[in-house]
Amino acid sequence: MRCPFCKKADSRVIDSRAADDGNTIRRRRECAGCGRRFTTYEVIEKIPLMVIKNDGRRQVFDRNKLLNGLIRSCDKRDIPTERIVTLADDIEKELHNTMEREVTAKAIGEIVMENLKGFDEVAYIRFASVYRKFADISNFRDELDGLILAKKGKD
């Protein structure tokens, strides 16, 4: 680390401690050249997650869009908002854990569908009807039949 006073590149760490609820490391350093002390902060580099839309456009991932979609699919269900927010957090973590910097909107939709399936079946069907653009009642029936078969397979 370069000294901000004499610009010498040799310094030693005197003290390290967590800051910002563990998201940052604060380090006290001493310059080997001039002996002065200074503080540095080490943080995790946050590269934004980019979403590739169906038409090829790219935009920054917006957690609020995800959360709003989940809230709409859970509308008038007896599901506490806290659980919906936790589900959104879990989905966002799953997306970031892929270590991909770009993800397709389709992949996000599939991850949401998979998470909603075990979360609430009615919310799953609601989300599926919009996400998969159900054209008529037969699309609903096909999705429900798949859900029923999966449920019977677990039992």
Secondary structure, DSSP 8 states (H G I E B T S, - for coil): ---TTT--S-EEEEEEEEETTTTEEEEEEEETTT--EEEEEEE------EEE-TTS-EEE--HHHHHHHHHHHTTTSS--HHHHHHHHHHHHHHHHHT--SEEEHHHHHHHHHHHHHHH-HHHHHHHHHHHTT--SHHHHHHHHHHHHHHHHHH-
